[in-house]
Amino acid sequence: MPLSMKNDHDISGFGQRLALHAASVEQLMVSLLDERPRLGEVIRPPRLMAAIRHGALNGGKRLRPFLVTETARLYDADPQAALRIAAALECIHCYSLVHDDLPAMDDDDMRRGQPTVHKAYDEAAAILAGDGLLTYAFDIIADDATELPVKTRLDLVLALSRASGVGGMVGGQALDLMAETASPDEADIITLQAMKTGALIRFACEAGAIIGNANTEERERLAEFGSAIGLAFQLADDLLDVTADAATMGKATGKDAAAGKATLVSLHGIDWTKKQLAGLVAQAEDLLTPFGEKAQVLKEAAHFIALRQN
């Protein structure tokens, strides 16, 4: 099915739903990231917490948390427990952005239209803020306040550790840095993107199945859905890096080309990329077929990811 602007009405309605959900995630994260020490903590240093909040409570679509709660909804799982897992995942995502923006990594001054953490504070504060968000994610999952069976929480910790670690997001960032001085081919780029960007999106969709106590086949099906939309997300991002301006994106654009970094867009061009996006959306929709009408919002999410403008 070709992607076209005939989906504008659906995308607009989905965007409103996403924004409402983002507000719920933000509200929970405000509560989780306050300065009150929890059991076992001594204090939460105010400047560190301010840096953490700067990096985590700065808007954004909160797409990954949305995918967690929406896939969990397929199984009528506890929405509050799903929301806490969603917030934990967003802590991981925000930590990755704080660290990616550092001078030793992508060296960005702006994120979501405001100064990055190392610019608003300093590099040490940004490193510690990222460290704090990373470790706190697993605190949230393990906490008894996340009212899920212990085995379920353990499965979530394991899956998120692997998605965010050396064989997932962190490893993907390492490959991305290497790509600035190497000449990766198409297979290398797909591997890199599946790790750096796709791993957390895949986890987001698999997490809903874990929360909902899905069988192995359905868990893998939703994980594959996550892989398809994860690649679509990165393709759309690379396309926007070429076609959008910094004001629209809220961050610098054209950086891949300036750094000489190969992407699928640079290898194959804009038209090829748009065709691939259409194919990935079709694949994502096919994977959701067994879930019937309950998966309609997830299908809209796939279109939203492919057609997004920022």
C-alpha positions in Angstrom: 0.0 0.0 0.0 1.6 3.3 -1.0 2.1 6.0 1.6 0.1 9.1 0.6 -1.4 12.2 2.1 -4.8 10.6 2.1 -3.9 9.3 5.5 -3.7 12.9 6.9 -7.0 12.7 8.8 -6.0 9.4 10.5 -2.5 10.7 11.3 -3.9 13.9 12.8 -6.3 11.9 15.1 -3.5 9.5 16.0 -1.3 12.5 16.9 -3.9 13.8 19.3 -4.1 10.3 21.0 -0.3 10.2 21.2 -0.1 13.6 22.8 -2.7 12.7 25.4 -0.7 9.6 26.3 2.6 11.6 26.4 1.0 13.8 29.0 0.2 10.8 31.1 3.8 9.5 30.8 5.1 13.0 31.6 2.9 13.2 34.7 4.2 9.9 36.0 7.9 10.9 35.3 7.5 14.2 37.1 6.5 12.2 40.2 9.3 9.6 39.7 12.0 12.3 39.1 11.4 14.5 42.1 13.9 15.2 44.8 12.4 13.0 47.5 14.7 10.1 48.4 13.2 6.6 48.2 13.7 3.8 50.6 17.4 2.9 50.6 18.5 6.3 49.1 20.3 8.9 51.2 19.5 12.1 49.3 18.9 13.1 45.7 21.3 15.9 44.9 19.2 18.9 43.7 21.5 19.9 40.8 21.7 16.4 39.5 18.0 16.0 39.7 17.5 19.3 37.8 19.8 18.1 35.1 17.9 14.8 34.9 14.6 16.6 34.6 16.1 18.9 31.9 17.0 15.8 29.9 13.8 13.8 30.5 11.0 16.2 31.0 11.5 18.3 27.9 8.6 17.2 25.7 8.9 14.7 22.9 6.3 12.4 21.4 6.9 9.6 24.0 6.4 7.1 21.1 8.2 4.2 22.8 6.1 4.4 26.0 3.0 4.6 23.8 3.9 1.4 22.1 4.3 -0.3 25.4 0.9 0.6 26.7 -0.8 0.0 23.4 0.6 -3.5 22.9 -0.3 -4.3 26.5 -3.8 -3.1 25.7 -4.2 -6.0 23.3 -4.2 -8.3 26.3 -6.3 -6.0 28.6 -3.3 -5.8 30.9 -3.1 -3.6 34.0 -2.8 -0.1 32.4 -1.0 1.4 35.4 1.6 -1.3 35.5 2.1 -0.9 31.7 2.5 2.9 32.2 5.3 2.3 34.8 7.1 0.0 32.3 6.6 2.7 29.7 8.2 5.3 31.9 11.1 3.0 32.7 11.7 2.6 28.9 11.5 6.4 28.4 14.2 6.8 31.1 16.5 4.6 29.0 15.6 6.5 25.8 16.2 9.9 27.5 19.6 8.7 29.0 20.6 7.7 25.5 19.8 11.1 24.1 21.6 12.9 26.9 24.8 10.9 26.2 24.4 11.0 22.4 24.4 14.8 22.5 27.8 14.9 24.3 30.8 16.3 22.5 32.5 12.9 22.5 29.4 11.5 20.7 27.2 13.5 18.3 28.2 16.9 19.8 24.7 18.5 19.6 23.8 21.8 21.2 20.0 21.6 20.8 17.5 18.9 21.6 13.8 19.4 21.1 14.3 23.1 20.6 16.3 23.7 23.8 19.9 23.5 25.0 21.1 19.9 25.5 22.0 18.9 29.1 25.7 19.4 28.7 25.1 22.9 27.4 22.5 23.9 30.0 24.7 22.4 32.8 28.1 20.9 32.0 29.5 17.6 30.6 29.9 16.0 34.0 26.3 16.7 34.9 25.1 15.3 31.6 27.1 12.1 32.1 25.8 11.6 35.6 22.2 12.5 34.5 22.4 9.8 31.9 23.8 7.3 34.4 21.0 8.2 36.8 18.3 7.7 34.2 19.7 4.4 33.0 19.9 2.8 36.5 16.6 4.3 37.6 14.8 2.5 34.8 15.5 -0.9 36.3 14.5 0.5 39.8 11.1 1.4 38.4 10.6 -2.1 36.9 11.8 -4.0 40.0 9.8 -1.8 42.5 6.8 -3.5 44.1 4.8 -0.4 43.0 4.9 -2.0 39.5 2.2 -4.5 40.3 3.2 -7.3 38.1 4.3 -10.9 39.0 8.0 -11.1 40.0 8.7 -13.4 37.0 7.1 -10.9 34.7 9.3 -8.1 36.1 12.4 -10.3 35.8 11.5 -11.0 32.1 11.1 -7.3 31.5 14.4 -6.4 33.2 16.2 -9.1 31.1 14.6 -8.0 27.8 15.3 -4.3 28.4 18.9 -4.9 29.5 19.6 -6.7 26.3 17.8 -4.2 24.1 19.7 -1.3 25.7 23.1 -2.9 26.2 26.1 -4.0 24.2 24.1 -6.2 21.8 21.4 -3.5 21.4 21.4 0.3 21.6 24.8 0.8 23.1 26.4 -1.5 20.6 24.6 0.3 17.8 25.9 3.6 19.0 29.4 2.1 18.9 28.9 1.0 15.3 27.5 4.4 14.5 30.6 6.1 15.7 32.7 3.7 13.7 30.7 4.5 10.6 32.0 8.0 10.6 35.5 6.7 9.5 34.5 3.5 7.7 32.4 2.8 4.6 29.5 0.5 5.8 27.5 -1.3 3.1 23.7 -1.7 3.2 23.8 -4.8 5.5 26.1 -3.0 7.9 23.8 0.1 8.0 20.7 -2.1 8.6 22.4 -3.9 11.5 23.6 -0.6 13.0 20.1 0.9 12.8 18.4 -2.3 14.1 20.6 -2.0 17.2 20.9 1.8 17.8 17.3 2.7 17.1 15.3 -0.4 16.5 16.2 -2.4 19.7 14.3 -0.1 22.1 11.3 0.1 19.7 11.3 -3.7 19.4 11.4 -4.0 23.2 8.5 -1.5 23.5 6.3 -3.8 21.5 7.5 -7.0 23.0 7.1 -5.5 26.5 3.4 -5.2 26.0 3.3 -8.9 25.2 5.3 -9.7 28.3 3.1 -7.6 30.5 0.0 -9.3 29.0 1.5 -12.8 29.5 1.3 -13.5 25.8 2.4 -16.9 24.4 5.8 -17.2 22.7 4.3 -16.9 19.1 2.5 -13.7 19.9 5.4 -12.2 21.8 7.7 -12.8 18.8 5.1 -11.5 16.4 4.9 -8.2 18.3 8.6 -8.0 18.5 8.8 -8.4 14.7 6.3 -5.6 14.4 8.6 -3.5 16.5 11.5 -4.4 14.3 9.6 -3.3 11.2 8.5 0.0 12.6 11.9 0.6 14.2 13.5 0.4 10.8 10.8 2.7 9.4 11.5 5.1 12.2 15.2 5.3 11.3 14.5 5.6 7.6 12.0 8.4 8.3 14.6 10.1 10.5 17.3 9.9 7.9 14.9 11.2 5.3 14.1 14.2 7.5 17.8 14.8 8.1 18.0 15.4 4.3 14.7 17.2 3.7 13.7 19.0 6.9 15.1 22.2 8.5 16.5 22.6 12.0 13.5 24.7 13.2 11.0 22.0 12.3 13.2 19.2 13.8 14.2 21.1 17.0 17.8 19.9 16.4 20.5 20.3 13.8 19.9 18.6 10.4 22.2 17.6 7.6 24.7 16.2 10.1 25.0 12.8 8.5 26.1 14.2 5.2 28.4 16.7 6.9 30.1 13.9 8.7 30.3 11.7 5.6 28.2 9.1 7.3 26.5 6.6 5.1 22.7 6.0 5.5 20.2 4.1 3.4 19.0 7.4 2.1 22.5 8.5 0.9 23.0 5.0 -0.7 19.7 4.7 -2.5 18.0 8.2 -2.6 14.8 9.7 -1.5 12.4 7.8 -3.8 13.8 4.4 -2.9 13.5 5.3 0.8 9.8 6.3 0.5 9.1 2.9 -1.3 10.9 1.1 1.5 8.8 3.0 4.1 5.6 1.9 2.3 6.8 -1.7 2.3 7.6 -1.6 6.1 4.2 -0.2 6.9 2.5 -3.0 4.9 4.7 -5.6 6.7 3.8 -4.1 10.1 0.1 -4.2 9.3 0.3 -7.8 8.2 2.0 -8.8 11.4 -1.0 -7.3 13.4 -3.7 -9.2 11.4 -4.3 -11.8 14.1 -5.2 -9.1 16.6 -8.1 -7.8 14.5 -9.6 -4.4 15.4 -7.8 -4.2 18.7 -4.6 -3.5 16.8 -6.1 -0.6 14.8 -4.2 2.0 16.8 -0.9 0.2 16.4 -1.5 0.2 12.6 -2.0 4.0 12.8 1.2 4.2 14.7 3.1 2.5 11.9 1.7 5.1 9.4 2.5 7.9 11.8 6.1 6.8 12.1 6.6 6.6 8.4 4.9 9.9 7.6 6.1 12.0 10.5 7.4 15.5 9.8 9.7 16.0 12.8 
